[in-house]
Amino acid sequence: MNTAKAKTKNKEDENRQWWWVAEKERSPRLDYLRKAIWKKGAIGGNYAPGIKVSLERAKLFTEAWQENEQDPQMLRKAKAIAHYLENKTIFITDQAQLVGYAGTLPNTLEWYPEGASIVNEEVYNEQGIIPEPEKESLELVAKVNDYWGGQTAIDKLGRVLDPEDTVKFMSGVIGWGTPSSAYGYSGKDYEYVLTGKRGFEDIIDEIDANIEAAEEKTKGTPGPDILPLYDRILNWEAMQIVLEAVIDYAGRYARLARIIAENFETDPKRREELLQIAETCERVPAQPPRTLQESFQMDHFIQTLARTEAYEGAWPARPDYYHGPFYDKDVNIDKRLTKEEALDLVGEFLIRAHEVGLFAPRWAREGLQGITGTWVWTLGGVNQDGTDACNDLTVAFLQAARLVRVSNPTFGFRWHPEVKDEVMRECFECLRHGLGYPSMRNDPILVENTVHWYGHPVEEARTWVHQACMSPCPTTKHGFQPMRMASATANTAKMMEYALSNGYDHVVNMQMGPKTGDARQFKDFEELFQAWVAQMEWLMNILVRTVNLGRAKDPEFFGRPFLSAISERAVESGLDAVSPEGERGNCWVTFFTWVENADSLAAVKKLVYDEKKYTMDQLLTALEADWEGYEQMRLDFVKNAPKWGNDDDYVDEIMVRCLKEVARHSHEIKCPSGNNWPALPENVSGNIHYSSLVGALPNGRRLGDACYDGGISPGPGLDKKGPTAVLKSCGKIDHVKDGRAFLLNQRLSPTQMSGDKGYTMWKSYMKSWADLGLDHVQFNMVDDSTLRSAQKDPEKYQELIVRVAGYSAHFVDISRKTQDNIIQRTVVGL
């Protein structure tokens, strides 16, 4: 590096302008690819100019669906997907080495009209996203919507659900999510399809053998045992249709690459790359991969095709674990790639995931501002025998992340005591560079937690990946989760609100929760707490009932032939992968707006029942007035009531008691597999989304105020005793038995974290975190001056990233309210 360039880099390092550092350090290929992609995450809640919804899938899928009305659900679905894959528009980006996209053109969002009529109506009414010519496109959208009206997966489910449950679930007040795999996400059986042991042709052969054996039985002695086989044979045929269509689809990319190489490309180097793409797509996914490029390509085909079949808003993955052997072979053994060439592939693998775009309803866009979905990829951890699983590709992913600076995917790192210092340093450098990831996960705690709640064998529990933002889930035949069971996502601040209002919701003016008594008449804190417990049980119950039914009916109402075809359990049984039969279960209830409960209960206990400074009548009158006219009283509840995160047993014991009541009920409610529903406190952007739906609370918040940002994070500015006190409060929770996982946001001083001294302090912090048995922590390390400068001049800060909650986003892509909430978080010194 010449002297002038070194001085420029040092100045940017000093100013922590990491995005400019990345732009200068990444290769020309990565720089081009990074800048060539369209921004698919909604900015605040709106799509960027130029982003359009793709209409090809809606048109082609609906055509084939109508042509095969005589077929059962999965077979009909398979034929529709195959028709789309055969006819959809495909493209290869200049300088790319990996191909495949869930939509049709680089600026398009995929749309799934068979999912929900309410979403289809949003497509029609969303300004700016309809392709030109707009009139003809709107006519097509209207025609498709007319056909699917009343026939979508959610429409069908709505006719089966209890009417009262339906109204309350769909109100948008008590929870969010869609109880169908039409709009959710799925884990993948990576132990079946990503270990390099089989390609799709091998799976087709397995299915052939299963069909042959089943047909023999149907010709034999009649009995009830053979009756299910007739439907299963049709399901197997559906799986084969999709697998064959996918192989042909990959072949289309191979042909396109060869056509470009042989007829249009004049650069000899690029011509060879295109021919390599062709060879790769002729190989995978039909056959097992042999190289890193083939392994990445097979994985990318699987992921984009899963998003061709259904809206998948998360991306469970463990890329260093499953692709690591191919990296080692190509870079270290065969020397067919240099480290720099491999880093280009790794960086592009991240970029290809980042560009995926799916049309989301507005509530989802507001709750996941700036991103398409929670692509949280899992790094590190242990092998099934408990040994360290980190490898050279782990380091390469962390290095590539700092170069391409995408907000999606992000990483969750599985820390364990044997992680080498080299790898920890790479994690720290990502955080120091302001990425907000990786989040740090306590692997021994979470493996034990997975065994405790679901009974997974420890060897399988050790394969876990982030199912979405936070929840660990195995990648095995009986362990992977094929449907988003976290659609039981609760706005838990309503537990406190309803305990004080006899179950009545003053925001939407209807009776929501059970009638638990007039709080003005409660004689002591125990009566209030029992009312809170009753509201908690009701809220968990209504959400779980809805999702359980959605899961049970999903094979009938939606169907996942492609997901089934890459799932060993489905291939063996002939059942839809979404069927709960044979699954151990990995459900959880996501708890948004959780910490408000502990702070509110503590405030009432302290100021009303213990000190008797106010009566319950005075408090409820102030809350019903949204604290208007009661500002001094409100500030008393803010400043003089104990607050979580200060190592104060008064409020900490209430938090732990609440969690233990939740854990008790979590063992009482069961999923369709017969397993438990533990709670998982986190927020994504739910603290902003629900701010206008949660009424005034005794912690001092008013209707419209942002809720707390984490799952067990203290409220902004309310942690007064430093980071150690926060850890000690959080350490009082049993992170194995009290819930599924617990999100903790921390904001560290970027100046204090600079250099070797900063790394040493951070490692000491992480040791305390691990010793106290916490399962999660994630960091923001961007200073207020930079964030405020980005608010004033967003064009200069397009690659500035912050940690929002369970995900990271580019700061300029989130709403001003969310930006301000992040700035308000306490900056802690170590």
SULZI-V227276 format. One record per backbone hydrogen bond with DSSP energy under -1.0 kcal/mol. NH is the residue of the N-H (numbers start at 1). CO is the residue of the C=O. If there is no record, write none. Layout:
# SULZI-V227276
NH&CO ; NH&CO
This chain:
# SULZI-V227276
6&2 ; 7&3 ; 8&4 ; 9&5 ; 10&6 ; 11&7 ; 12&8 ; 13&9 ; 14&10 ; 15&11 ; 16&13 ; 17&12 ; 18&16 ; 21&17 ; 22&18 ; 23&19 ; 24&20 ; 25&21 ; 26&22 ; 31&27 ; 32&28 ; 33&29 ; 34&30 ; 35&31 ; 36&32 ; 43&46 ; 44&813 ; 45&43 ; 46&43 ; 51&48 ; 52&107 ; 53&129 ; 54&109 ; 59&55 ; 60&56 ; 61&57 ; 62&58 ; 63&59 ; 64&60 ; 65&61 ; 66&62 ; 67&63 ; 71&68 ; 76&72 ; 77&73 ; 78&74 ; 79&75 ; 80&76 ; 81&77 ; 82&78 ; 83&79 ; 84&80 ; 85&81 ; 86&82 ; 87&83 ; 88&84 ; 96&93 ; 108&105 ; 109&52 ; 110&357 ; 115&112 ; 120&116 ; 121&117 ; 122&118 ; 123&119 ; 124&120 ; 125&121 ; 126&122 ; 137&133 ; 138&134 ; 139&135 ; 140&136 ; 141&137 ; 142&138 ; 143&139 ; 144&140 ; 145&141 ; 146&142 ; 147&143 ; 148&144 ; 149&145 ; 151&148 ; 152&148 ; 153&114 ; 154&115 ; 156&152 ; 157&153 ; 158&154 ; 160&157 ; 161&157 ; 166&162 ; 167&163 ; 168&164 ; 169&165 ; 170&166 ; 176&489 ; 180&178 ; 184&311 ; 187&481 ; 190&188 ; 191&475 ; 192&189 ; 193&189 ; 194&190 ; 200&285 ; 201&286 ; 203&199 ; 204&200 ; 205&201 ; 206&202 ; 207&203 ; 208&204 ; 209&205 ; 210&206 ; 211&207 ; 212&208 ; 213&209 ; 214&210 ; 215&211 ; 216&212 ; 217&213 ; 218&214 ; 220&217 ; 226&223 ; 230&227 ; 232&228 ; 233&229 ; 234&230 ; 235&231 ; 236&232 ; 237&233 ; 238&234 ; 239&235 ; 240&236 ; 241&237 ; 242&238 ; 243&239 ; 244&240 ; 245&241 ; 246&242 ; 247&243 ; 248&244 ; 249&245 ; 250&246 ; 251&247 ; 252&248 ; 253&249 ; 254&250 ; 255&251 ; 256&252 ; 257&253 ; 258&254 ; 259&255 ; 260&256 ; 261&257 ; 262&258 ; 263&259 ; 264&260 ; 265&260 ; 271&267 ; 272&268 ; 273&269 ; 274&270 ; 275&271 ; 276&272 ; 277&273 ; 278&274 ; 279&275 ; 280&276 ; 281&277 ; 282&278 ; 283&279 ; 284&280 ; 287&283 ; 295&291 ; 296&292 ; 297&293 ; 298&294 ; 299&295 ; 300&296 ; 301&297 ; 302&298 ; 303&299 ; 304&300 ; 305&301 ; 306&302 ; 307&303 ; 309&305 ; 310&306 ; 311&182 ; 313&184 ; 315&374 ; 322&318 ; 323&319 ; 327&323 ; 328&324 ; 329&325 ; 330&326 ; 331&327 ; 332&328 ; 333&328 ; 334&329 ; 336&330 ; 337&330 ; 342&338 ; 343&339 ; 344&340 ; 345&341 ; 346&342 ; 347&343 ; 348&344 ; 349&345 ; 350&346 ; 351&347 ; 352&348 ; 353&349 ; 354&350 ; 355&351 ; 356&353 ; 359&110 ; 365&361 ; 366&362 ; 367&363 ; 368&364 ; 370&42 ; 371&368 ; 374&313 ; 375&373 ; 376&374 ; 377&410 ; 378&317 ; 379&412 ; 381&414 ; 383&387 ; 386&383 ; 389&381 ; 395&391 ; 396&392 ; 397&393 ; 398&394 ; 399&395 ; 400&396 ; 401&397 ; 402&398 ; 404&400 ; 405&401 ; 410&375 ; 412&377 ; 413&439 ; 414&379 ; 415&413 ; 415&441 ; 419&416 ; 424&420 ; 425&421 ; 426&422 ; 427&423 ; 428&424 ; 429&425 ; 430&426 ; 431&427 ; 432&428 ; 433&429 ; 434&431 ; 435&430 ; 439&411 ; 440&777 ; 441&413 ; 442&775 ; 443&415 ; 443&441 ; 446&442 ; 447&443 ; 448&444 ; 449&445 ; 450&446 ; 451&447 ; 452&448 ; 453&449 ; 454&450 ; 455&451 ; 461&457 ; 462&458 ; 463&460 ; 464&461 ; 465&473 ; 467&471 ; 473&465 ; 480&476 ; 485&483 ; 487&484 ; 488&485 ; 489&487 ; 490&590 ; 491&174 ; 492&490 ; 492&592 ; 494&491 ; 495&492 ; 497&493 ; 498&494 ; 499&495 ; 500&496 ; 503&498 ; 504&501 ; 505&510 ; 509&505 ; 510&505 ; 512&503 ; 513&503 ; 521&518 ; 522&519 ; 528&524 ; 529&525 ; 530&526 ; 531&527 ; 532&528 ; 533&529 ; 534&530 ; 535&531 ; 536&532 ; 537&533 ; 538&534 ; 539&535 ; 540&536 ; 541&537 ; 542&538 ; 543&539 ; 544&540 ; 545&541 ; 546&542 ; 547&543 ; 548&544 ; 549&545 ; 550&546 ; 551&547 ; 552&548 ; 553&549 ; 557&553 ; 558&554 ; 564&560 ; 565&561 ; 566&562 ; 567&564 ; 571&567 ; 572&568 ; 573&569 ; 574&570 ; 579&576 ; 583&580 ; 584&478 ; 589&678 ; 590&488 ; 591&680 ; 592&490 ; 597&594 ; 599&595 ; 600&596 ; 601&597 ; 602&598 ; 603&599 ; 604&600 ; 605&601 ; 606&602 ; 607&603 ; 608&604 ; 609&604 ; 610&605 ; 611&606 ; 613&607 ; 614&607 ; 619&615 ; 620&616 ; 621&617 ; 622&618 ; 623&619 ; 624&620 ; 625&621 ; 626&623 ; 627&622 ; 628&625 ; 630&627 ; 634&630 ; 635&631 ; 636&632 ; 637&633 ; 638&634 ; 639&635 ; 640&636 ; 652&648 ; 653&649 ; 655&651 ; 656&652 ; 657&653 ; 658&654 ; 659&655 ; 660&656 ; 661&657 ; 662&658 ; 663&659 ; 664&660 ; 665&661 ; 666&662 ; 667&663 ; 668&665 ; 669&665 ; 671&675 ; 674&671 ; 677&666 ; 680&589 ; 682&591 ; 685&367 ; 686&683 ; 688&685 ; 689&685 ; 690&686 ; 691&688 ; 693&690 ; 694&690 ; 697&701 ; 700&697 ; 704&691 ; 705&702 ; 707&687 ; 711&743 ; 712&743 ; 718&715 ; 726&722 ; 727&723 ; 728&724 ; 729&725 ; 730&726 ; 731&727 ; 732&729 ; 733&730 ; 738&734 ; 740&679 ; 743&681 ; 746&778 ; 748&780 ; 749&828 ; 753&749 ; 754&751 ; 758&754 ; 759&755 ; 760&756 ; 761&757 ; 762&758 ; 763&759 ; 764&760 ; 765&761 ; 766&762 ; 767&763 ; 768&764 ; 769&765 ; 770&766 ; 771&767 ; 772&768 ; 773&770 ; 774&769 ; 777&440 ; 778&744 ; 780&746 ; 787&783 ; 788&784 ; 789&785 ; 790&786 ; 791&787 ; 792&788 ; 793&789 ; 796&793 ; 797&794 ; 800&797 ; 802&809 ; 804&807 ; 805&807 ; 809&802 ; 811&800 ; 813&810 ; 814&811 ; 819&815 ; 820&816 ; 821&817 ; 822&818 ; 823&819 ; 824&820 ; 828&747
